Amino acid sequence: VQLQASGGGLVQAGGSLRLYCAASGIIRRPNVMGWYRQAPGKQRELVASVTSGGSANYADPVKVRFTVSRDNAKNTVYLQMDNLKPEDTAVYYCMVKDFRSEFWGQGTQVTVSS
């Protein structure tokens, strides 16, 4: 399984970005697709995830501002990020995991200027 993430960039505080991650290969179900982020000097942390059944989970700092969704037919997961803050600046990684395996994308940089 390979994951290809895109959609990162530079945006001013209060702006929006939409991240995309397409998975290729055979993905078992049920599974979870989601996004993590890692800021400089910090550990990688969960941002949001969504199961193949549609249940979403969010980290407290992004609740209300971010929305995770997926298209099972396309094996694609999205992250709509609104009202971005400078503290959201990080490399964002997409992932997919099933009962046996876990796969990660290459990361996409999100930079929010104040």
Biopython code that builds the backbone (N, CA, C, O; Angstrom):
import numpy as np
from Bio.PDB.StructureBuilder import StructureBuilder

atoms = [
    (1, "VAL", "N", (0.845, -1.189, 0.000)),
    (1, "VAL", "CA", (0.000, 0.000, 0.000)),
    (1, "VAL", "C", (0.883, 1.243, 0.000)),
    (1, "VAL", "O", (1.827, 1.347, 0.784)),
    (2, "GLN", "N", (0.569, 2.174, -0.880)),
    (2, "GLN", "CA", (1.284, 3.446, -0.924)),
    (2, "GLN", "C", (0.294, 4.582, -0.728)),
    (2, "GLN", "O", (-0.831, 4.540, -1.226)),
    (3, "LEU", "N", (0.733, 5.600, 0.007)),
    (3, "LEU", "CA", (-0.098, 6.764, 0.286)),
    (3, "LEU", "C", (0.554, 8.007, -0.311)),
    (3, "LEU", "O", (1.752, 8.232, -0.144)),
    (4, "GLN", "N", (-0.233, 8.795, -0.994)),
    (4, "GLN", "CA", (0.259, 10.016, -1.615)),
    (4, "GLN", "C", (-0.538, 11.187, -1.064)),
    (4, "GLN", "O", (-1.733, 11.319, -1.328)),
    (5, "ALA", "N", (0.139, 12.040, -0.292)),
    (5, "ALA", "CA", (-0.526, 13.189, 0.312)),
    (5, "ALA", "C", (-0.220, 14.451, -0.479)),
    (5, "ALA", "O", (0.853, 14.585, -1.068)),
    (6, "SER", "N", (-1.173, 15.370, -0.486)),
    (6, "SER", "CA", (-0.988, 16.658, -1.151)),
    (6, "SER", "C", (-1.907, 17.686, -0.525)),
    (6, "SER", "O", (-2.772, 17.354, 0.286)),
    (7, "GLY", "N", (-1.709, 18.948, -0.912)),
    (7, "GLY", "CA", (-2.609, 20.005, -0.465)),
    (7, "GLY", "C", (-2.026, 20.946, 0.566)),
    (7, "GLY", "O", (-2.666, 21.935, 0.924)),
    (8, "GLY", "N", (-0.829, 20.668, 1.052)),
    (8, "GLY", "CA", (-0.230, 21.572, 2.013)),
    (8, "GLY", "C", (0.204, 22.872, 1.367)),
    (8, "GLY", "O", (0.135, 23.025, 0.148)),
    (9, "GLY", "N", (0.655, 23.811, 2.195)),
    (9, "GLY", "CA", (1.120, 25.083, 1.673)),
    (9, "GLY", "C", (1.233, 26.117, 2.757)),
    (9, "GLY", "O", (1.210, 25.809, 3.949)),
    (10, "LEU", "N", (1.356, 27.361, 2.318)),
    (10, "LEU", "CA", (1.479, 28.508, 3.215)),
    (10, "LEU", "C", (0.178, 29.284, 3.206)),
    (10, "LEU", "O", (-0.364, 29.604, 2.149)),
    (11, "VAL", "N", (-0.318, 29.581, 4.398)),
    (11, "VAL", "CA", (-1.574, 30.314, 4.507)),
    (11, "VAL", "C", (-1.499, 31.246, 5.704)),
    (11, "VAL", "O", (-0.775, 30.971, 6.661)),
    (12, "GLN", "N", (-2.229, 32.330, 5.660)),
    (12, "GLN", "CA", (-2.275, 33.246, 6.788)),
    (12, "GLN", "C", (-3.222, 32.712, 7.863)),
    (12, "GLN", "O", (-4.137, 31.939, 7.578)),
    (13, "ALA", "N", (-2.986, 33.134, 9.083)),
    (13, "ALA", "CA", (-3.861, 32.750, 10.184)),
    (13, "ALA", "C", (-5.312, 33.121, 9.844)),
    (13, "ALA", "O", (-5.592, 34.197, 9.317)),
    (14, "GLY", "N", (-6.208, 32.207, 10.159)),
    (14, "GLY", "CA", (-7.611, 32.389, 9.829)),
    (14, "GLY", "C", (-8.004, 31.804, 8.486)),
    (14, "GLY", "O", (-9.189, 31.720, 8.164)),
    (15, "GLY", "N", (-7.026, 31.402, 7.708)),
    (15, "GLY", "CA", (-7.296, 30.852, 6.389)),
    (15, "GLY", "C", (-7.613, 29.372, 6.430)),
    (15, "GLY", "O", (-7.728, 28.778, 7.502)),
    (16, "SER", "N", (-7.754, 28.780, 5.245)),
    (16, "SER", "CA", (-8.144, 27.374, 5.118)),
    (16, "SER", "C", (-7.235, 26.642, 4.148)),
    (16, "SER", "O", (-6.678, 27.229, 3.221)),
    (17, "LEU", "N", (-7.103, 25.357, 4.383)),
    (17, "LEU", "CA", (-6.416, 24.459, 3.464)),
    (17, "LEU", "C", (-7.162, 23.131, 3.465)),
    (17, "LEU", "O", (-7.837, 22.788, 4.435)),
    (18, "ARG", "N", (-7.034, 22.391, 2.371)),
    (18, "ARG", "CA", (-7.629, 21.064, 2.296)),
    (18, "ARG", "C", (-6.537, 20.080, 1.897)),
    (18, "ARG", "O", (-5.899, 20.235, 0.855)),
    (19, "LEU", "N", (-6.332, 19.091, 2.712)),
    (19, "LEU", "CA", (-5.340, 18.061, 2.441)),
    (19, "LEU", "C", (-6.014, 16.840, 1.829)),
    (19, "LEU", "O", (-7.157, 16.510, 2.145)),
    (20, "TYR", "N", (-5.276, 16.183, 0.950)),
    (20, "TYR", "CA", (-5.765, 14.987, 0.272)),
    (20, "TYR", "C", (-4.747, 13.864, 0.464)),
    (20, "TYR", "O", (-3.543, 14.110, 0.524)),
    (21, "CYS", "N", (-5.235, 12.648, 0.559)),
    (21, "CYS", "CA", (-4.336, 11.509, 0.627)),
    (21, "CYS", "C", (-5.001, 10.331, -0.052)),
    (21, "CYS", "O", (-6.049, 9.856, 0.384)),
    (22, "ALA", "N", (-4.380, 9.864, -1.126)),
    (22, "ALA", "CA", (-4.903, 8.728, -1.872)),
    (22, "ALA", "C", (-4.057, 7.502, -1.594)),
    (22, "ALA", "O", (-2.829, 7.557, -1.651)),
    (23, "ALA", "N", (-4.717, 6.402, -1.296)),
    (23, "ALA", "CA", (-4.034, 5.143, -1.026)),
    (23, "ALA", "C", (-4.197, 4.212, -2.214)),
    (23, "ALA", "O", (-5.293, 4.045, -2.749)),
    (24, "SER", "N", (-3.098, 3.616, -2.613)),
    (24, "SER", "CA", (-3.144, 2.629, -3.694)),
    (24, "SER", "C", (-2.751, 1.271, -3.144)),
    (24, "SER", "O", (-1.963, 1.176, -2.204)),
    (25, "GLY", "N", (-3.306, 0.220, -3.736)),
    (25, "GLY", "CA", (-3.041, -1.112, -3.243)),
    (25, "GLY", "C", (-4.265, -1.680, -2.549)),
    (25, "GLY", "O", (-5.325, -1.056, -2.520)),
    (26, "ILE", "N", (-4.106, -2.855, -1.998)),
    (26, "ILE", "CA", (-5.219, -3.539, -1.357)),
    (26, "ILE", "C", (-5.265, -3.165, 0.124)),
    (26, "ILE", "O", (-4.313, -3.397, 0.869)),
    (27, "ILE", "N", (-6.377, -2.589, 0.526)),
    (27, "ILE", "CA", (-6.562, -2.183, 1.916)),
    (27, "ILE", "C", (-7.690, -3.011, 2.509)),
    (27, "ILE", "O", (-8.808, -3.036, 1.994)),
    (28, "ARG", "N", (-7.371, -3.681, 3.596)),
    (28, "ARG", "CA", (-8.377, -4.526, 4.240)),
    (28, "ARG", "C", (-9.387, -3.652, 4.987)),
    (28, "ARG", "O", (-9.090, -2.536, 5.413)),
    (29, "ARG", "N", (-10.567, -4.198, 5.122)),
    (29, "ARG", "CA", (-11.587, -3.533, 5.933)),
    (29, "ARG", "C", (-12.014, -4.477, 7.032)),
    (29, "ARG", "O", (-12.077, -5.687, 6.819)),
    (30, "PRO", "N", (-12.316, -3.933, 8.231)),
    (30, "PRO", "CA", (-12.368, -2.488, 8.519)),
    (30, "PRO", "C", (-10.981, -1.870, 8.649)),
    (30, "PRO", "O", (-10.000, -2.566, 8.910)),
    (31, "ASN", "N", (-10.914, -0.565, 8.464)),
    (31, "ASN", "CA", (-9.643, 0.124, 8.616)),
    (31, "ASN", "C", (-9.889, 1.538, 9.116)),
    (31, "ASN", "O", (-11.025, 2.004, 9.202)),
    (32, "VAL", "N", (-8.819, 2.185, 9.434)),
    (32, "VAL", "CA", (-8.857, 3.581, 9.868)),
    (32, "VAL", "C", (-7.907, 4.367, 8.979)),
    (32, "VAL", "O", (-6.766, 3.957, 8.766)),
    (33, "MET", "N", (-8.371, 5.482, 8.466)),
    (33, "MET", "CA", (-7.507, 6.414, 7.734)),
    (33, "MET", "C", (-7.471, 7.716, 8.517)),
    (33, "MET", "O", (-8.459, 8.100, 9.142)),
    (34, "GLY", "N", (-6.351, 8.381, 8.482)),
    (34, "GLY", "CA", (-6.301, 9.606, 9.259)),
    (34, "GLY", "C", (-5.065, 10.428, 9.007)),
    (34, "GLY", "O", (-4.267, 10.155, 8.111)),
    (35, "TRP", "N", (-4.938, 11.442, 9.827)),
    (35, "TRP", "CA", (-3.854, 12.416, 9.706)),
    (35, "TRP", "C", (-3.174, 12.605, 11.050)),
    (35, "TRP", "O", (-3.822, 12.713, 12.091)),
    (36, "TYR", "N", (-1.852, 12.642, 10.997)),
    (36, "TYR", "CA", (-1.017, 13.016, 12.126)),
    (36, "TYR", "C", (-0.207, 14.236, 11.703)),
    (36, "TYR", "O", (-0.110, 14.552, 10.517)),
    (37, "ARG", "N", (0.362, 14.903, 12.673)),
    (37, "ARG", "CA", (1.245, 16.020, 12.356)),
    (37, "ARG", "C", (2.427, 16.037, 13.304)),
    (37, "ARG", "O", (2.364, 15.541, 14.428)),
    (38, "GLN", "N", (3.500, 16.622, 12.816)),
    (38, "GLN", "CA", (4.704, 16.744, 13.626)),
    (38, "GLN", "C", (5.311, 18.120, 13.413)),
    (38, "GLN", "O", (5.746, 18.466, 12.314)),
    (39, "ALA", "N", (5.331, 18.890, 14.481)),
    (39, "ALA", "CA", (5.955, 20.207, 14.446)),
    (39, "ALA", "C", (7.422, 20.067, 14.846)),
    (39, "ALA", "O", (7.790, 19.093, 15.502)),
    (40, "PRO", "N", (8.262, 21.024, 14.461)),
    (40, "PRO", "CA", (9.687, 20.947, 14.812)),
    (40, "PRO", "C", (9.894, 20.809, 16.314)),
    (40, "PRO", "O", (9.342, 21.584, 17.095)),
    (41, "GLY", "N", (10.683, 19.832, 16.712)),
    (41, "GLY", "CA", (10.988, 19.637, 18.122)),
    (41, "GLY", "C", (9.898, 18.957, 18.923)),
    (41, "GLY", "O", (10.013, 18.811, 20.140)),
    (42, "LYS", "N", (8.836, 18.539, 18.243)),
    (42, "LYS", "CA", (7.724, 17.901, 18.957)),
    (42, "LYS", "C", (7.487, 16.495, 18.425)),
    (42, "LYS", "O", (7.946, 16.139, 17.340)),
    (43, "GLN", "N", (6.771, 15.713, 19.201)),
    (43, "GLN", "CA", (6.429, 14.370, 18.776)),
    (43, "GLN", "C", (5.273, 14.407, 17.787)),
    (43, "GLN", "O", (4.479, 15.347, 17.759)),
    (44, "ARG", "N", (5.203, 13.357, 16.976)),
    (44, "ARG", "CA", (4.088, 13.230, 16.065)),
    (44, "ARG", "C", (2.814, 13.009, 16.870)),
    (44, "ARG", "O", (2.802, 12.241, 17.833)),
    (45, "GLU", "N", (1.735, 13.692, 16.467)),
    (45, "GLU", "CA", (0.493, 13.597, 17.209)),
    (45, "GLU", "C", (-0.686, 13.385, 16.270)),
    (45, "GLU", "O", (-0.665, 13.813, 15.116)),
    (46, "LEU", "N", (-1.697, 12.727, 16.777)),
    (46, "LEU", "CA", (-2.906, 12.511, 16.003)),
    (46, "LEU", "C", (-3.636, 13.838, 15.797)),
    (46, "LEU", "O", (-3.766, 14.639, 16.722)),
    (47, "VAL", "N", (-4.102, 14.052, 14.583)),
    (47, "VAL", "CA", (-4.942, 15.206, 14.282)),
    (47, "VAL", "C", (-6.400, 14.755, 14.184)),
    (47, "VAL", "O", (-7.269, 15.259, 14.895)),
    (48, "ALA", "N", (-6.648, 13.805, 13.298)),
    (48, "ALA", "CA", (-8.007, 13.310, 13.110)),
    (48, "ALA", "C", (-7.955, 11.986, 12.370)),
    (48, "ALA", "O", (-7.029, 11.724, 11.602)),
    (49, "SER", "N", (-8.954, 11.159, 12.607)),
    (49, "SER", "CA", (-9.033, 9.879, 11.915)),
    (49, "SER", "C", (-10.492, 9.553, 11.645)),
    (49, "SER", "O", (-11.398, 10.101, 12.273)),
    (50, "VAL", "N", (-10.699, 8.641, 10.688)),
    (50, "VAL", "CA", (-12.057, 8.224, 10.343)),
    (50, "VAL", "C", (-12.012, 6.755, 9.955)),
    (50, "VAL", "O", (-11.144, 6.325, 9.196)),
    (51, "THR", "N", (-12.957, 5.995, 10.484)),
    (51, "THR", "CA", (-13.002, 4.571, 10.176)),
    (51, "THR", "C", (-13.668, 4.335, 8.825)),
    (51, "THR", "O", (-14.294, 5.231, 8.259)),
    (52, "SER", "N", (-13.522, 3.115, 8.322)),
    (52, "SER", "CA", (-14.171, 2.774, 7.064)),
    (52, "SER", "C", (-15.691, 2.799, 7.218)),
    (52, "SER", "O", (-16.415, 2.843, 6.223)),
    (53, "GLY", "N", (-16.178, 2.771, 8.465)),
    (53, "GLY", "CA", (-17.612, 2.891, 8.704)),
    (53, "GLY", "C", (-18.084, 4.323, 8.864)),
    (53, "GLY", "O", (-19.283, 4.582, 8.968)),
    (54, "GLY", "N", (-17.130, 5.262, 8.883)),
    (54, "GLY", "CA", (-17.490, 6.675, 8.912)),
    (54, "GLY", "C", (-17.398, 7.358, 10.269)),
    (54, "GLY", "O", (-17.768, 8.526, 10.385)),
    (55, "SER", "N", (-16.921, 6.675, 11.285)),
    (55, "SER", "CA", (-16.782, 7.297, 12.592)),
    (55, "SER", "C", (-15.497, 8.113, 12.648)),
    (55, "SER", "O", (-14.413, 7.614, 12.345)),
    (56, "ALA", "N", (-15.637, 9.382, 13.042)),
    (56, "ALA", "CA", (-14.505, 10.300, 13.067)),
    (56, "ALA", "C", (-14.055, 10.580, 14.491)),
    (56, "ALA", "O", (-14.845, 10.536, 15.435)),
    (57, "ASN", "N", (-12.775, 10.867, 14.621)),
    (57, "ASN", "CA", (-12.166, 11.183, 15.909)),
    (57, "ASN", "C", (-11.224, 12.359, 15.701)),
    (57, "ASN", "O", (-10.498, 12.410, 14.708)),
    (58, "TYR", "N", (-11.234, 13.312, 16.643)),
    (58, "TYR", "CA", (-10.430, 14.522, 16.506)),
    (58, "TYR", "C", (-9.618, 14.781, 17.764)),
    (58, "TYR", "O", (-10.059, 14.488, 18.875)),
    (59, "ALA", "N", (-8.438, 15.328, 17.579)),
    (59, "ALA", "CA", (-7.683, 15.840, 18.705)),
    (59, "ALA", "C", (-8.350, 17.123, 19.196)),
    (59, "ALA", "O", (-8.914, 17.883, 18.408)),
    (60, "ASP", "N", (-8.279, 17.351, 20.493)),
    (60, "ASP", "CA", (-8.965, 18.517, 21.067)),
    (60, "ASP", "C", (-8.585, 19.848, 20.409)),
    (60, "ASP", "O", (-9.471, 20.672, 20.185)),
    (61, "PRO", "N", (-7.305, 20.096, 20.089)),
    (61, "PRO", "CA", (-6.946, 21.398, 19.528)),
    (61, "PRO", "C", (-7.583, 21.707, 18.170)),
    (61, "PRO", "O", (-7.639, 22.869, 17.766)),
    (62, "VAL", "N", (-8.057, 20.692, 17.473)),
    (62, "VAL", "CA", (-8.578, 20.937, 16.124)),
    (62, "VAL", "C", (-10.077, 20.728, 16.015)),
    (62, "VAL", "O", (-10.668, 20.965, 14.962)),
    (63, "LYS", "N", (-10.694, 20.281, 17.107)),
    (63, "LYS", "CA", (-12.140, 20.086, 17.071)),
    (63, "LYS", "C", (-12.817, 21.380, 16.653)),
    (63, "LYS", "O", (-12.382, 22.467, 17.034)),
    (64, "VAL", "N", (-13.868, 21.264, 15.878)),
    (64, "VAL", "CA", (-14.654, 22.374, 15.356)),
    (64, "VAL", "C", (-13.983, 23.007, 14.131)),
    (64, "VAL", "O", (-14.665, 23.373, 13.174)),
    (65, "ARG", "N", (-12.648, 23.137, 14.156)),
    (65, "ARG", "CA", (-11.958, 23.824, 13.054)),
    (65, "ARG", "C", (-11.634, 22.884, 11.889)),
    (65, "ARG", "O", (-11.637, 23.312, 10.735)),
    (66, "PHE", "N", (-11.357, 21.618, 12.176)),
    (66, "PHE", "CA", (-10.958, 20.664, 11.134)),
    (66, "PHE", "C", (-12.069, 19.642, 10.913)),
    (66, "PHE", "O", (-12.815, 19.310, 11.834)),
    (67, "THR", "N", (-12.169, 19.147, 9.676)),
    (67, "THR", "CA", (-13.121, 18.095, 9.345)),
    (67, "THR", "C", (-12.424, 17.019, 8.531)),
    (67, "THR", "O", (-11.838, 17.306, 7.488)),
    (68, "VAL", "N", (-12.486, 15.777, 9.005)),
    (68, "VAL", "CA", (-11.905, 14.657, 8.279)),
    (68, "VAL", "C", (-13.030, 13.902, 7.581)),
    (68, "VAL", "O", (-14.119, 13.738, 8.132)),
    (69, "SER", "N", (-12.753, 13.449, 6.369)),
    (69, "SER", "CA", (-13.734, 12.678, 5.613)),
    (69, "SER", "C", (-12.987, 11.710, 4.706)),
    (69, "SER", "O", (-11.771, 11.810, 4.548)),
    (70, "ARG", "N", (-13.711, 10.782, 4.116)),
    (70, "ARG", "CA", (-13.065, 9.810, 3.235)),
    (70, "ARG", "C", (-14.034, 9.362, 2.159)),
    (70, "ARG", "O", (-15.254, 9.445, 2.302)),
    (71, "ASP", "N", (-13.442, 8.885, 1.080)),
    (71, "ASP", "CA", (-14.191, 8.295, -0.015)),
    (71, "ASP", "C", (-13.693, 6.858, -0.126)),
    (71, "ASP", "O", (-12.599, 6.615, -0.635)),
    (72, "ASN", "N", (-14.486, 5.916, 0.345)),
    (72, "ASN", "CA", (-14.046, 4.519, 0.361)),
    (72, "ASN", "C", (-13.824, 3.972, -1.050)),
    (72, "ASN", "O", (-12.933, 3.153, -1.274)),
    (73, "ALA", "N", (-14.628, 4.425, -1.981)),
    (73, "ALA", "CA", (-14.491, 3.934, -3.360)),
    (73, "ALA", "C", (-13.157, 4.343, -3.962)),
    (73, "ALA", "O", (-12.609, 3.642, -4.813)),
    (74, "LYS", "N", (-12.635, 5.484, -3.515)),
    (74, "LYS", "CA", (-11.370, 5.995, -4.044)),
    (74, "LYS", "C", (-10.205, 5.767, -3.080)),
    (74, "LYS", "O", (-9.070, 6.138, -3.380)),
    (75, "ASN", "N", (-10.482, 5.159, -1.923)),
    (75, "ASN", "CA", (-9.433, 4.980, -0.895)),
    (75, "ASN", "C", (-8.713, 6.302, -0.620)),
    (75, "ASN", "O", (-7.485, 6.348, -0.552)),
    (76, "THR", "N", (-9.475, 7.349, -0.467)),
    (76, "THR", "CA", (-8.925, 8.683, -0.257)),
    (76, "THR", "C", (-9.467, 9.272, 1.035)),
    (76, "THR", "O", (-10.647, 9.133, 1.358)),
    (77, "VAL", "N", (-8.583, 9.928, 1.760)),
    (77, "VAL", "CA", (-8.988, 10.623, 2.984)),
    (77, "VAL", "C", (-8.664, 12.099, 2.816)),
    (77, "VAL", "O", (-7.654, 12.463, 2.213)),
    (78, "TYR", "N", (-9.531, 12.939, 3.354)),
    (78, "TYR", "CA", (-9.402, 14.389, 3.233)),
    (78, "TYR", "C", (-9.334, 15.015, 4.625)),
    (78, "TYR", "O", (-9.831, 14.460, 5.606)),
    (79, "LEU", "N", (-8.708, 16.176, 4.677)),
    (79, "LEU", "CA", (-8.710, 16.956, 5.906)),
    (79, "LEU", "C", (-8.966, 18.408, 5.536)),
    (79, "LEU", "O", (-8.098, 19.080, 4.979)),
    (80, "GLN", "N", (-10.147, 18.879, 5.845)),
    (80, "GLN", "CA", (-10.494, 20.290, 5.638)),
    (80, "GLN", "C", (-10.097, 21.053, 6.897)),
    (80, "GLN", "O", (-10.585, 20.764, 7.990)),
    (81, "MET", "N", (-9.220, 22.018, 6.736)),
    (81, "MET", "CA", (-8.708, 22.774, 7.867)),
    (81, "MET", "C", (-9.137, 24.223, 7.731)),
    (81, "MET", "O", (-8.721, 24.912, 6.799)),
    (82, "ASP", "N", (-9.953, 24.683, 8.640)),
    (82, "ASP", "CA", (-10.451, 26.057, 8.638)),
    (82, "ASP", "C", (-9.946, 26.805, 9.863)),
    (82, "ASP", "O", (-9.544, 26.202, 10.858)),
    (83, "ASN", "N", (-9.975, 28.128, 9.772)),
    (83, "ASN", "CA", (-9.530, 28.970, 10.882)),
    (83, "ASN", "C", (-8.163, 28.512, 11.396)),
    (83, "ASN", "O", (-7.973, 28.297, 12.593)),
    (84, "LEU", "N", (-7.240, 28.370, 10.484)),
    (84, "LEU", "CA", (-5.920, 27.885, 10.845)),
    (84, "LEU", "C", (-5.185, 28.858, 11.741)),
    (84, "LEU", "O", (-5.338, 30.075, 11.633)),
    (85, "LYS", "N", (-4.380, 28.291, 12.632)),
    (85, "LYS", "CA", (-3.612, 29.077, 13.592)),
    (85, "LYS", "C", (-2.119, 28.786, 13.398)),
    (85, "LYS", "O", (-1.763, 27.729, 12.879)),
    (86, "PRO", "N", (-1.252, 29.702, 13.806)),
    (86, "PRO", "CA", (0.184, 29.444, 13.669)),
    (86, "PRO", "C", (0.616, 28.142, 14.335)),
    (86, "PRO", "O", (1.552, 27.494, 13.868)),
    (87, "GLU", "N", (-0.039, 27.755, 15.401)),
    (87, "GLU", "CA", (0.326, 26.510, 16.092)),
    (87, "GLU", "C", (-0.067, 25.260, 15.314)),
    (87, "GLU", "O", (0.280, 24.148, 15.712)),
    (88, "ASP", "N", (-0.783, 25.432, 14.216)),
    (88, "ASP", "CA", (-1.089, 24.296, 13.341)),
    (88, "ASP", "C", (0.061, 24.003, 12.377)),
    (88, "ASP", "O", (0.025, 23.008, 11.654)),
    (89, "THR", "N", (1.066, 24.855, 12.365)),
    (89, "THR", "CA", (2.211, 24.650, 11.480)),
    (89, "THR", "C", (2.916, 23.349, 11.822)),
    (89, "THR", "O", (3.316, 23.126, 12.965)),
    (90, "ALA", "N", (3.065, 22.487, 10.812)),
    (90, "ALA", "CA", (3.668, 21.177, 11.016)),
    (90, "ALA", "C", (3.739, 20.458, 9.678)),
    (90, "ALA", "O", (3.188, 20.915, 8.677)),
    (91, "VAL", "N", (4.423, 19.332, 9.684)),
    (91, "VAL", "CA", (4.325, 18.394, 8.570)),
    (91, "VAL", "C", (3.171, 17.453, 8.882)),
    (91, "VAL", "O", (3.117, 16.852, 9.955)),
    (92, "TYR", "N", (2.256, 17.335, 7.937)),
    (92, "TYR", "CA", (1.079, 16.496, 8.130)),
    (92, "TYR", "C", (1.269, 15.181, 7.370)),
    (92, "TYR", "O", (1.619, 15.170, 6.190)),
    (93, "TYR", "N", (1.033, 14.092, 8.068)),
    (93, "TYR", "CA", (1.201, 12.760, 7.506)),
    (93, "TYR", "C", (-0.147, 12.042, 7.481)),
    (93, "TYR", "O", (-0.901, 12.079, 8.454)),
    (94, "CYS", "N", (-0.436, 11.397, 6.371)),
    (94, "CYS", "CA", (-1.631, 10.564, 6.335)),
    (94, "CYS", "C", (-1.235, 9.111, 6.614)),
    (94, "CYS", "O", (-0.089, 8.712, 6.405)),
    (95, "MET", "N", (-2.195, 8.345, 7.082)),
    (95, "MET", "CA", (-1.939, 6.962, 7.416)),
    (95, "MET", "C", (-3.188, 6.138, 7.213)),
    (95, "MET", "O", (-4.305, 6.654, 7.190)),
    (96, "VAL", "N", (-2.973, 4.846, 7.068)),
    (96, "VAL", "CA", (-4.073, 3.900, 7.041)),
    (96, "VAL", "C", (-3.618, 2.659, 7.793)),
    (96, "VAL", "O", (-2.490, 2.194, 7.631)),
    (97, "LYS", "N", (-4.507, 2.137, 8.611)),
    (97, "LYS", "CA", (-4.170, 0.908, 9.331)),
    (97, "LYS", "C", (-5.379, -0.010, 9.399)),
    (97, "LYS", "O", (-6.524, 0.420, 9.538)),
    (98, "ASP", "N", (-5.062, -1.317, 9.294)),
    (98, "ASP", "CA", (-6.102, -2.309, 9.482)),
    (98, "ASP", "C", (-5.682, -3.192, 10.643)),
    (98, "ASP", "O", (-4.816, -2.796, 11.423)),
    (99, "PHE", "N", (-6.261, -4.363, 10.782)),
    (99, "PHE", "CA", (-5.965, -5.192, 11.946)),
    (99, "PHE", "C", (-4.555, -5.756, 11.918)),
    (99, "PHE", "O", (-4.062, -6.252, 12.931)),
    (100, "ARG", "N", (-3.898, -5.681, 10.756)),
    (100, "ARG", "CA", (-2.585, -6.297, 10.645)),
    (100, "ARG", "C", (-1.464, -5.304, 10.334)),
    (100, "ARG", "O", (-0.339, -5.483, 10.801)),
    (101, "SER", "N", (-1.751, -4.273, 9.564)),
    (101, "SER", "CA", (-0.689, -3.422, 9.030)),
    (101, "SER", "C", (-0.995, -1.944, 9.224)),
    (101, "SER", "O", (-2.126, -1.545, 9.501)),
    (102, "GLU", "N", (0.046, -1.160, 9.070)),
    (102, "GLU", "CA", (-0.057, 0.287, 9.169)),
    (102, "GLU", "C", (0.837, 0.895, 8.104)),
    (102, "GLU", "O", (1.989, 0.489, 7.947)),
    (103, "PHE", "N", (0.308, 1.874, 7.367)),
    (103, "PHE", "CA", (1.049, 2.493, 6.276)),
    (103, "PHE", "C", (1.006, 4.010, 6.428)),
    (103, "PHE", "O", (0.023, 4.576, 6.905)),
    (104, "TRP", "N", (2.094, 4.652, 6.011)),
    (104, "TRP", "CA", (2.219, 6.106, 6.150)),
    (104, "TRP", "C", (2.582, 6.754, 4.823)),
    (104, "TRP", "O", (3.296, 6.180, 4.001)),
    (105, "GLY", "N", (2.072, 7.962, 4.639)),
    (105, "GLY", "CA", (2.438, 8.757, 3.495)),
    (105, "GLY", "C", (3.697, 9.556, 3.788)),
    (105, "GLY", "O", (4.261, 9.467, 4.878)),
    (106, "GLN", "N", (4.133, 10.333, 2.813)),
    (106, "GLN", "CA", (5.419, 11.021, 2.902)),
    (106, "GLN", "C", (5.352, 12.341, 3.646)),
    (106, "GLN", "O", (6.399, 12.899, 3.975)),
    (107, "GLY", "N", (4.183, 12.857, 3.922)),
    (107, "GLY", "CA", (4.074, 14.120, 4.630)),
    (107, "GLY", "C", (3.931, 15.304, 3.702)),
    (107, "GLY", "O", (4.500, 15.335, 2.611)),
    (108, "THR", "N", (3.167, 16.270, 4.148)),
    (108, "THR", "CA", (3.002, 17.517, 3.406)),
    (108, "THR", "C", (3.081, 18.676, 4.394)),
    (108, "THR", "O", (2.470, 18.631, 5.462)),
    (109, "GLN", "N", (3.831, 19.706, 4.037)),
    (109, "GLN", "CA", (4.083, 20.821, 4.948)),
    (109, "GLN", "C", (2.910, 21.790, 4.959)),
    (109, "GLN", "O", (2.411, 22.197, 3.910)),
    (110, "VAL", "N", (2.484, 22.147, 6.150)),
    (110, "VAL", "CA", (1.482, 23.192, 6.342)),
    (110, "VAL", "C", (2.130, 24.282, 7.198)),
    (110, "VAL", "O", (2.603, 24.021, 8.304)),
    (111, "THR", "N", (2.142, 25.497, 6.669)),
    (111, "THR", "CA", (2.726, 26.621, 7.391)),
    (111, "THR", "C", (1.681, 27.714, 7.510)),
    (111, "THR", "O", (1.112, 28.152, 6.510)),
    (112, "VAL", "N", (1.431, 28.151, 8.733)),
    (112, "VAL", "CA", (0.438, 29.185, 8.999)),
    (112, "VAL", "C", (1.166, 30.404, 9.553)),
    (112, "VAL", "O", (1.788, 30.335, 10.613)),
    (113, "SER", "N", (1.086, 31.504, 8.842)),
    (113, "SER", "CA", (1.753, 32.728, 9.264)),
    (113, "SER", "C", (0.802, 33.583, 10.090)),
    (113, "SER", "O", (-0.410, 33.580, 9.876)),
    (114, "SER", "N", (1.374, 34.307, 11.030)),
    (114, "SER", "CA", (0.547, 35.151, 11.913)),
    (114, "SER", "C", (0.370, 36.544, 11.348)),
    (114, "SER", "O", (-0.295, 37.379, 11.962)),
]
sb = StructureBuilder()
sb.init_structure("model")
sb.init_model(0)
sb.init_chain("A")
sb.init_seg("    ")
for serial, (resi, resn, name, xyz) in enumerate(atoms, 1):
    if name == "N":
        sb.init_residue(resn, " ", resi, " ")
    sb.init_atom(name, np.array(xyz, "f"), 0.0, 1.0, " ", f" {name:<3s}", serial, name[0])
structure = sb.get_structure()
